[in-house]
Amino acid sequence: MARALRSDLRNVAIVAHVDHGKTTLVDAMLRQTNSFDAHAHLEERSMDSGDLEREKGITILAKNTAISYQGVHATDGPITINVIDTPGHADFGGEVERGLSMVDGVVLLVDASEGPLPQTRFVLRKALEAKLPVILLVNKTDRPDARIDEVVAESQDLLLGLASDLHDDVPDLDLDAILDVPVVYASGRAGAASWNKPENGTMPDQDDLEPLFDAILKHIPAPTYDDEAPLQAWVTNLDASPFLGRIALLRVFSGTIRKGQMVAWVRHDGSHTQVKITELLKTKALDRFPAESATAGDIVAVAGIENITIGETIADPDDVRPLPAITVDDPAISMTIGTNTSPLVGKVKGHKLTARMIKDRLDRELIGNVSLKVVDIGAPDSWEVQGRGELALAILVENMRREGYELTVGKPQVVTKKVDGKTFEPFEHLTIDAPEEHLGAITQLLAARKGRMESMSNHGTGWVRMEFIVPSRGLIGFRTEFLTITRGTGIANAISHGYEAWAGQIITRVNGSIVADRAGVATPFAMTALQERMSFFVEPTQEVYEGMVVGENSRADDMDVNITKEKQLTNMRQSTSDVFERMTPSRKLTLEECLEFAREDECVEVTPEVVRIRKVLLDANSRARAVSRAKKN
């Protein structure tokens, strides 16, 4: 057995909190290494390839790209740097965990003004658990409110704090390396980096990213492998191609994999079968190109294995050595997804309506998404989908809507556990940054949602940082209310805190619903008569049905109204006929807002054209009976 080193290769993941500039930095790295062809048309944040990613400005799926670096620090010829761009949201934590399993080190990005935030803590903890070396990159040094010294100190404190927490779980943690983390200062948008600390609010003194490449080559170790060991490769991600079928992304740990080779495919249950690698693809910038072979340390894509899933191993058929399966944190939020059962189902041709289609689509989602679970609840047309957070589930539903599915989606619930006969529920560690004038309102809001304050610090900049421990239930629908209170200036982030005893009842919505009492078309006449007492979600001339929620009541209780009432026409002239009625514009709710708004007895009807809120029981008499039964019990 001899250890060998691939000095022409580096595998690195870029981790950070949301909006700290990961994808923008990867963009700059690709551009400066001339990874693209001269004629290639490039958009900003070229790694965010999905429509939703572009719209929301966030990364949802971890993606890899290969950069061929030929700059001044590449003394022995070109060096391939495989960069994994990871999401910043803890909801997509499964993606981060998977991204870290493919690399040998991480670049930790921290905003020069905001400093390390909860997600930073989350991804850093995962990196230290995996014993990966860290490079600290202070991004956005040109922000006018940059506080570089404080941020570096906070990041080092965080590293030390995490290292001391993990000391018991990971005994052989290298504390010296953690104490001596290299710091690079950069502006991702300008594509500039430096080893020297710039003044607050100014650009780094170099106009390219060479210092960052230098840090990656020096501090991220080259992949090592045993040159006598048989083939071992681990499936870390999946993709699909219309020509090649399912494509598995592999990190090769030892041995060589070739196109056309017969290999052993080891499943989760330990059984293995022989399969043929029909196609082998390597990555260059954002494109894949065919290759003949790959050796230890490479990240490649292979085709030819139909039902392969994440976490399985490709091994040598003569000497099968499986790698450990991937582990992901447990889901905290669930919601029921089923077929559309409203009276307006299937009005548009070509929509996917049947239970079989929906079930197939959920099964397909499970293949590539390691942090989701689908639980059978015994109903033929509905299933419980569990995920890490509300956002992850809302994005799944939004994707399905765009693909032409009609669904009924229940209100998000928490996934509880029974411990010694007591109910335990998931809690979140919530960090809030907000202007200090909103301090009272935020504290009040979280007190109603059973949150307890852990710490509060005021940097004297007019901003306050608060930390709360809140039940996950309390954060369902929290975002909209929080942004209203802080007038859009507050920043809130939560990561999982573990399970604690049930916190009791949480009442999040004080206003009742306005429910249509018959089917028909919403009329301007009825809406102008009712608008004093309520705000509407529907437009005039929009189709409604009995039991559909058409607006929000200004009082606490639900109210059934006739929104289809027509004006009675007579041949008498009215003295007030020339009075012009002004109508308040209706509120247009997005899918996320609908899920937040819905109560326990309501659900959301999702179709490719419209998203509606409706009562679970459409008939008014059935609802009244259900209420009286609930009171008796």
C-alpha positions in Angstrom: 0.0 0.0 0.0 1.4 3.3 -1.0 -0.1 6.8 -0.6 -0.2 8.8 -3.8 -1.0 12.4 -4.4 -2.9 14.2 -7.3 -1.1 17.5 -7.3 -2.9 18.7 -10.4 -6.3 18.7 -8.7 -8.1 20.5 -5.9 -11.7 19.9 -4.7 -13.2 22.8 -2.7 -16.7 23.8 -1.6 -17.8 27.4 -1.1 -20.0 27.7 1.9 -21.7 30.8 3.4 -24.9 32.3 4.6 -27.6 33.4 2.2 -26.7 36.4 0.1 -23.1 36.6 1.1 -22.0 36.2 -2.5 -21.1 32.6 -3.1 -22.5 32.2 -6.7 -21.2 35.7 -7.7 -17.7 34.7 -6.5 -17.8 31.4 -8.5 -18.8 33.5 -11.5 -15.7 35.7 -11.1 -13.5 32.6 -10.7 -14.8 31.1 -14.0 -14.4 34.4 -15.9 -10.8 35.1 -14.7 -9.6 31.6 -15.7 -11.0 32.0 -19.2 -13.1 28.9 -18.6 -15.7 29.9 -21.1 -15.3 30.0 -24.9 -14.8 33.4 -26.4 -18.2 33.3 -28.0 -20.2 32.1 -25.0 -23.0 34.3 -23.9 -22.9 34.6 -20.1 -25.5 35.8 -17.7 -24.9 37.0 -14.1 -24.7 34.2 -11.5 -24.4 31.6 -14.3 -24.3 28.7 -11.8 -28.0 29.4 -10.8 -29.4 27.5 -13.7 -33.0 26.9 -12.5 -35.9 29.3 -13.2 -36.8 29.5 -9.5 -33.1 30.1 -8.6 -33.0 33.0 -11.0 -36.2 34.5 -9.8 -35.6 34.2 -6.1 -31.9 35.0 -6.3 -30.9 32.0 -4.2 -29.1 28.7 -4.8 -31.4 25.7 -4.2 -29.3 22.8 -5.6 -25.6 22.2 -5.0 -23.7 22.3 -8.3 -20.2 21.6 -9.4 -18.0 23.3 -11.9 -14.4 22.7 -12.9 -11.9 25.5 -13.3 -8.7 25.0 -15.2 -6.2 27.3 -13.4 -3.1 28.3 -15.3 -2.1 31.5 -13.4 1.2 32.4 -11.7 0.8 30.0 -8.8 0.4 26.9 -11.1 4.2 26.2 -11.4 3.9 22.7 -12.6 1.3 23.1 -15.3 -2.5 23.7 -15.2 -4.4 22.7 -12.1 -8.0 21.7 -12.2 -10.1 23.2 -9.3 -13.5 21.5 -8.8 -15.7 24.0 -7.1 -19.0 23.0 -5.4 -21.4 26.0 -5.1 -23.7 25.2 -2.1 -27.0 26.8 -1.0 -27.0 29.0 2.0 -30.4 28.2 3.4 -30.6 25.6 6.2 -33.7 24.3 4.5 -31.5 22.9 1.8 -29.0 21.6 4.4 -29.0 18.1 2.8 -27.4 19.7 -0.3 -24.6 21.3 1.8 -23.9 18.0 3.6 -23.7 16.2 0.2 -21.5 18.9 -1.2 -19.1 18.6 1.7 -18.8 14.8 1.2 -17.2 15.5 -2.3 -14.4 17.9 -1.3 -11.1 18.2 0.6 -11.5 21.7 2.0 -13.9 24.7 2.2 -13.8 28.4 1.5 -15.9 30.1 4.1 -17.4 33.4 2.8 -18.4 36.0 5.4 -20.0 39.3 4.6 -17.8 42.2 5.7 -20.8 44.0 7.3 -23.1 41.3 8.5 -20.4 39.0 9.8 -21.0 35.3 10.6 -24.7 34.4 10.8 -26.6 31.2 11.9 -26.2 29.5 8.5 -22.5 30.2 8.6 -22.4 28.4 11.9 -24.4 25.5 10.5 -22.2 24.9 7.4 -19.0 25.5 9.4 -20.0 22.9 12.0 -20.6 20.4 9.1 -17.1 21.2 7.7 -15.3 20.8 11.0 -17.1 17.5 11.7 -15.8 16.3 8.3 -12.3 17.5 9.4 -11.9 19.8 6.4 -9.5 22.7 6.3 -11.0 26.1 6.2 -10.0 29.3 4.3 -11.8 32.5 5.6 -12.8 34.9 2.8 -14.1 38.3 3.9 -16.4 39.3 1.0 -17.9 42.7 0.1 -15.1 44.8 1.7 -16.3 47.7 -0.5 -19.6 47.9 1.4 -20.0 51.4 2.9 -20.9 49.8 6.3 -18.1 47.2 6.3 -16.5 46.4 9.7 -13.7 44.1 8.6 -11.7 43.7 11.9 -14.8 42.9 14.0 -16.0 40.4 11.4 -12.7 38.5 11.3 -12.7 38.5 15.1 -16.3 37.2 15.2 -15.5 34.4 12.7 -12.4 33.3 14.7 -14.5 33.3 17.9 -17.1 31.2 16.0 -14.4 28.7 14.8 -13.0 28.3 18.3 -16.5 28.0 19.9 -17.4 25.3 17.4 -14.1 23.5 17.9 -14.6 23.4 21.7 -18.2 22.1 21.2 -17.0 19.4 18.9 -14.0 18.4 20.9 -15.9 15.5 22.6 -17.5 14.2 19.3 -14.5 14.6 17.1 -11.5 13.9 19.4 -8.7 14.1 16.8 -9.7 17.6 15.6 -6.6 19.7 14.6 -6.9 22.8 16.9 -3.7 24.4 15.6 -5.1 24.5 12.1 -8.3 26.1 13.3 -6.4 28.8 15.2 -4.3 29.6 12.2 -7.0 30.0 9.5 -5.8 31.9 6.5 -7.8 35.1 5.8 -8.3 36.5 2.3 -10.2 39.8 1.6 -12.3 40.1 -1.5 -15.0 41.7 -3.5 -16.7 39.0 -5.5 -18.7 41.3 -7.8 -15.5 43.2 -8.8 -13.5 39.9 -9.0 -10.8 41.3 -6.7 -9.0 39.7 -3.7 -6.0 40.5 -1.5 -4.0 39.1 1.4 -3.7 42.6 2.8 -6.6 44.0 4.8 -8.2 47.0 3.0 -9.7 49.9 4.8 -13.4 49.6 5.6 -15.5 50.3 2.6 -12.6 50.1 0.1 -11.6 47.7 -2.6 -8.9 45.1 -2.1 -5.5 46.3 -3.5 -5.3 43.7 -6.2 -7.7 43.7 -9.2 -7.9 39.9 -9.7 -8.5 36.8 -7.6 -4.9 35.4 -7.6 -4.6 35.6 -3.8 -7.7 33.4 -3.5 -6.3 30.8 -6.0 -3.0 31.0 -4.1 -4.8 30.2 -0.8 -6.7 27.3 -2.4 -3.5 25.8 -3.8 -1.6 26.2 -0.5 -4.2 25.3 2.1 -6.6 22.9 0.4 -4.8 19.5 0.3 -4.5 17.7 -3.0 -6.6 14.4 -3.1 -4.6 11.5 -1.7 -5.4 7.9 -2.5 -4.0 4.4 -2.1 -2.6 3.5 -5.5 -3.0 -0.3 -4.9 -6.6 -0.1 -3.7 -9.4 -1.2 -6.0 -12.0 1.1 -7.5 -14.2 3.0 -5.0 -16.5 5.8 -6.1 -19.4 7.4 -4.3 -22.6 8.8 -5.8 -23.1 12.3 -4.5 -25.7 13.8 -6.9 -28.0 12.9 -9.7 -29.0 14.5 -12.9 -31.0 13.4 -16.0 -30.4 13.8 -19.7 -32.9 13.2 -22.5 -30.2 11.2 -24.4 -28.4 9.3 -21.7 -31.1 8.8 -19.1 -30.1 9.0 -15.4 -26.7 10.4 -14.8 -24.9 9.8 -11.5 -22.2 12.3 -10.2 -19.3 10.4 -8.6 -16.4 11.3 -6.5 -13.7 8.7 -7.2 -11.8 7.8 -4.0 -9.4 5.2 -5.3 -8.7 3.2 -8.5 -9.6 4.1 -12.0 -13.0 4.1 -13.7 -13.2 3.8 -17.6 -15.9 4.2 -20.2 -17.4 0.8 -21.2 -16.1 -0.9 -18.0 -18.0 -3.5 -16.0 -18.3 -2.3 -12.3 -20.1 -3.5 -9.2 -23.0 -1.3 -8.1 -23.5 -1.5 -4.3 -27.0 -0.6 -3.1 -28.0 0.8 0.3 -29.0 -2.7 1.6 -25.5 -4.0 0.8 -26.5 -6.1 -2.2 -24.5 -5.6 -5.4 -24.9 -6.3 -9.2 -22.6 -5.8 -12.2 -23.4 -2.9 -14.5 -21.7 -1.3 -17.5 -20.6 2.3 -17.6 -21.9 3.4 -21.0 -20.7 7.0 -20.8 -18.2 8.9 -18.7 -18.4 12.7 -18.6 -16.0 15.3 -17.1 -17.0 18.9 -16.4 -15.4 22.0 -17.9 -16.9 25.3 -16.7 -20.7 24.7 -17.0 -20.6 22.0 -19.7 -19.9 18.2 -19.6 -17.7 16.6 -22.2 -17.0 12.8 -22.8 -13.9 11.3 -21.4 -12.2 7.9 -21.5 -11.2 7.4 -17.8 -11.0 9.1 -14.4 -8.8 8.4 -11.4 -8.9 9.0 -7.7 -9.9 12.5 -6.7 -11.9 13.3 -9.9 -15.5 14.3 -9.8 -17.2 12.8 -12.9 -20.6 11.9 -14.2 -21.5 8.4 -15.4 -24.5 7.0 -17.4 -25.8 3.5 -17.8 -27.2 2.7 -14.4 -30.9 3.1 -14.4 -32.0 3.1 -10.8 -28.9 4.3 -9.0 -29.5 6.7 -6.0 -27.5 9.1 -3.8 -25.1 7.6 -1.3 -24.5 4.3 -3.2 -21.1 3.0 -4.2 -19.5 2.0 -7.5 -16.7 -0.6 -6.8 -14.4 -3.1 -8.4 -16.4 -6.3 -9.3 -13.5 -8.5 -8.1 -13.0 -6.7 -4.8 -16.2 -5.0 -3.6 -15.6 -2.4 -0.8 -18.7 -0.3 -0.1 -18.4 3.3 1.3 -20.6 4.4 4.2 -24.1 5.7 3.3 -24.8 9.5 3.5 -26.6 10.8 6.6 -28.8 13.9 6.7 -30.5 15.7 9.5 -34.1 14.7 10.2 -37.1 16.6 8.7 -38.9 19.1 10.9 -41.9 20.3 8.8 -44.4 18.2 6.9 -47.4 18.9 4.7 -50.0 16.8 3.0 -50.0 16.9 -0.8 -52.9 15.3 -2.7 -55.0 15.5 -5.8 -57.1 18.6 -6.5 -60.6 18.0 -5.1 -62.2 21.4 -5.7 -65.2 21.9 -8.0 -63.0 23.7 -10.5 -60.6 20.7 -11.1 -59.5 20.0 -14.6 -61.0 23.1 -16.2 -57.8 23.6 -18.3 -56.8 20.9 -20.7 -53.5 19.2 -20.4 -53.1 19.6 -16.6 -51.9 16.6 -14.6 -54.6 15.7 -12.2 -54.5 12.0 -11.3 -53.1 10.5 -8.1 -50.8 8.2 -10.0 -49.1 11.2 -11.8 -48.6 13.0 -8.5 -47.2 9.9 -6.8 -44.8 9.3 -9.7 -43.6 13.0 -9.4 -43.0 12.8 -5.7 -41.1 9.5 -6.1 -38.9 11.2 -8.8 -38.2 14.1 -6.4 -37.1 11.6 -3.7 -34.4 10.3 -6.0 -32.4 13.5 -6.2 -33.4 15.2 -2.9 -31.9 13.5 0.1 -33.6 15.8 2.7 -37.2 15.0 1.7 -39.3 12.0 2.9 -42.7 10.9 1.6 -44.9 9.1 4.1 -47.9 7.0 3.2 -50.9 8.1 5.4 -53.2 5.4 4.2 -55.2 7.6 1.8 -55.3 6.6 -1.9 -54.9 10.2 -3.2 -52.8 12.1 -0.6 -49.3 11.7 0.9 -47.4 13.4 3.7 -44.2 15.1 2.5 -41.6 15.9 5.2 -38.7 18.4 4.7 -36.3 20.6 6.6 -38.2 23.8 6.4 -41.2 25.6 4.9 -39.2 27.0 2.0 -38.0 23.6 0.8 -41.5 22.3 0.7 -42.9 25.5 -1.0 -40.3 25.2 -3.7 -41.2 21.6 -4.4 -44.9 22.6 -4.8 -44.0 25.6 -6.9 -41.9 23.3 -9.2 -44.8 20.9 -9.6 -47.2 23.8 -10.4 -44.9 24.9 -13.2 -44.8 21.4 -14.6 -48.6 21.5 -15.0 -49.8 19.6 -11.9 -53.0 20.4 -10.0 -52.7 19.7 -6.2 -54.3 20.2 -2.9 -51.7 21.2 -0.3 -52.4 21.2 3.5 -51.1 23.7 6.0 -47.5 23.0 7.0 -47.3 21.1 10.3 -44.4 20.1 12.5 -43.0 16.5 12.7 -43.4 15.6 16.4 -41.8 12.7 18.4 -43.0 10.8 21.4 -40.4 10.4 24.3 -41.5 8.6 27.5 -45.2 9.3 26.6 -44.6 13.1 26.2 -44.9 14.9 22.9 -41.7 16.6 21.8 -41.5 19.1 18.9 -38.6 20.6 16.8 -37.2 24.0 17.9 -35.2 26.5 15.9 -32.3 28.8 16.9 -33.5 32.1 15.4 -31.1 35.1 14.9 -32.6 38.5 14.1 -30.8 41.6 12.9 -33.1 44.6 12.9 -33.0 48.4 13.5 -33.4 49.1 17.2 -36.7 51.0 16.9 -38.4 47.7 16.1 -37.1 45.9 19.1 -40.3 46.0 21.1 -42.5 44.9 18.3 -40.3 41.9 17.4 -40.0 40.8 21.0 -43.8 40.9 21.3 -44.3 39.0 18.0 -42.0 36.2 19.2 -43.4 36.1 22.7 -46.8 35.3 21.1 -45.1 32.5 19.2 -43.6 30.9 22.4 -40.0 32.1 21.6 -37.5 32.7 24.5 -34.7 35.2 24.1 -31.2 33.8 24.6 -29.1 36.9 24.0 -29.2 40.4 22.7 -26.3 42.7 21.6 -26.3 46.2 20.4 -23.1 47.2 18.4 -24.0 50.9 18.7 -24.7 51.1 15.0 -28.4 51.5 15.4 -28.9 47.8 14.8 -29.6 45.1 17.3 -28.9 41.4 17.1 -31.2 39.1 19.1 -31.1 35.3 19.4 -34.2 33.3 20.3 -35.1 29.6 20.7 -38.5 29.2 19.0 -40.7 26.2 18.2 -40.6 25.4 14.5 -44.5 25.8 14.6 -44.0 29.4 15.6 -42.0 30.2 12.5 -44.7 29.0 10.1 -46.0 32.3 8.6 -43.5 34.3 10.7 -41.6 35.8 7.7 -44.4 38.0 6.3 -45.4 39.4 9.6 -41.8 40.1 10.6 -41.1 41.9 7.3 -44.2 44.0 7.9 -43.2 45.0 11.4 -39.6 45.9 10.4 -40.8 47.6 7.1 -38.7 45.1 5.1 -35.4 46.0 6.9 -35.1 43.1 9.3 -33.0 40.0 8.6 -34.1 36.7 10.3 -32.4 33.3 10.0 -33.1 30.1 11.7 -31.3 26.7 12.1 -32.3 23.6 13.8 -31.9 23.5 17.6 -33.2 19.9 18.2 -36.3 18.6 20.0 -37.9 20.0 23.2 -41.2 19.4 25.1 -44.4 20.7 23.3 -44.6 24.4 23.9 -48.5 24.7 24.0 -51.0 26.3 21.7 -49.7 29.1 19.3 -52.3 31.4 17.8 -50.6 33.1 14.8 -53.5 34.6 12.9 -56.1 36.8 14.6 -58.3 37.6 11.6 -60.9 35.3 10.3 -61.6 34.2 6.7 -64.2 35.4 4.3 -65.8 32.4 2.6 -67.9 32.3 -0.5 -71.3 30.7 0.2 -72.2 29.7 -3.4 -70.5 29.0 -6.8 -70.5 31.7 -9.4 -68.4 34.7 -10.6 -67.2 37.5 -8.2 -69.0 40.7 -9.1 -67.8 44.3 -8.6 -71.2 45.2 -7.1 -70.9 42.7 -4.3 -67.3 43.5 -3.7 -67.8 47.3 -3.4 -70.6 46.6 -0.9 -68.4 44.3 1.2 -65.0 46.0 1.0 -65.5 48.2 4.1 -65.4 45.2 6.3 -62.8 43.0 4.7 -59.9 42.8 2.2 -60.2 40.5 -0.8 -57.9 38.0 -2.5 -60.0 37.6 -5.6 -60.5 39.9 -8.6 -63.9 40.8 -10.0 -65.1 38.3 -12.7 -62.9 35.6 -11.2 -64.7 32.2 -10.7 -65.5 31.2 -7.1 -67.1 28.2 -5.5 -68.8 27.4 -2.2 -66.2 27.0 0.6 -63.5 29.0 -1.2 -61.7 31.6 0.9 -62.1 34.9 -1.0 -60.7 37.4 1.6 -59.6 38.2 5.1 -62.1 39.4 7.7 -61.3 42.5 9.8 -62.7 40.5 12.9 -61.6 37.2 14.4 -64.4 34.9 13.2 -65.1 33.4 9.7 -67.9 34.9 7.7 -69.9 33.4 4.8 -70.7 36.0 2.1 -72.4 36.1 -1.3 -69.7 37.6 -3.5 -71.7 36.8 -6.7 -74.6 39.2 -6.0 -75.7 41.2 -9.1 -77.1 44.7 -9.1 -80.8 44.7 -9.5 -81.6 46.6 -12.7 -84.9 48.6 -13.0 -86.2 51.1 -15.5 -86.3 53.8 -12.9 -83.5 56.4 -12.9 -81.6 56.6 -9.7 -80.7 60.0 -8.2 -77.3 58.7 -7.3 -76.6 57.0 -10.6 -73.6 59.1 -11.4 -71.8 58.4 -8.1 -68.5 56.6 -8.9 -67.6 53.8 -6.5 -64.0 53.3 -5.8 -62.8 49.7 -5.3 -59.8 48.8 -3.2 -57.4 46.6 -5.3 -57.3 43.0 -4.2 -54.3 41.4 -2.5 -52.4 39.0 -4.7 -51.0 36.2 -2.6 -48.0 34.1 -3.7 -47.9 30.4 -3.0 -45.8 30.9 0.2 -48.2 33.6 1.5 -51.2 31.3 0.9 -49.5 28.5 2.8 -48.8 30.9 5.7 -52.3 32.3 5.7 -54.2 29.0 5.7 -55.6 27.8 9.1 -55.9 24.2 10.3 -59.3 23.8 8.7 -58.1 25.3 5.4 -55.9 24.1 2.6 -54.4 25.5 -0.6 -55.6 24.6 -4.1 -52.6 24.9 -6.5 -53.0 24.9 -10.3 -50.6 26.1 -12.9 -52.8 29.3 -13.5 -54.2 30.2 -10.1 -53.5 29.5 -6.4 -56.7 29.5 -4.2 -57.2 29.0 -0.5 -60.3 26.9 0.4 -61.9 25.2 3.4 -61.2 21.5 3.8 -65.0 21.0 4.2 -66.6 23.0 1.4 -70.3 22.7 2.6 -71.2 25.3 5.3 -73.4 22.8 7.3 -70.6 20.2 7.4 -68.2 22.9 8.7 -70.7 24.0 11.4 -71.1 20.4 12.6 -67.4 19.9 12.7 -67.0 23.1 14.9 -69.7 22.0 17.3 -68.1 18.5 17.5 -64.7 20.0 18.3 -66.3 22.1 21.1 -67.9 19.1 22.7 -64.7 17.1 22.7 
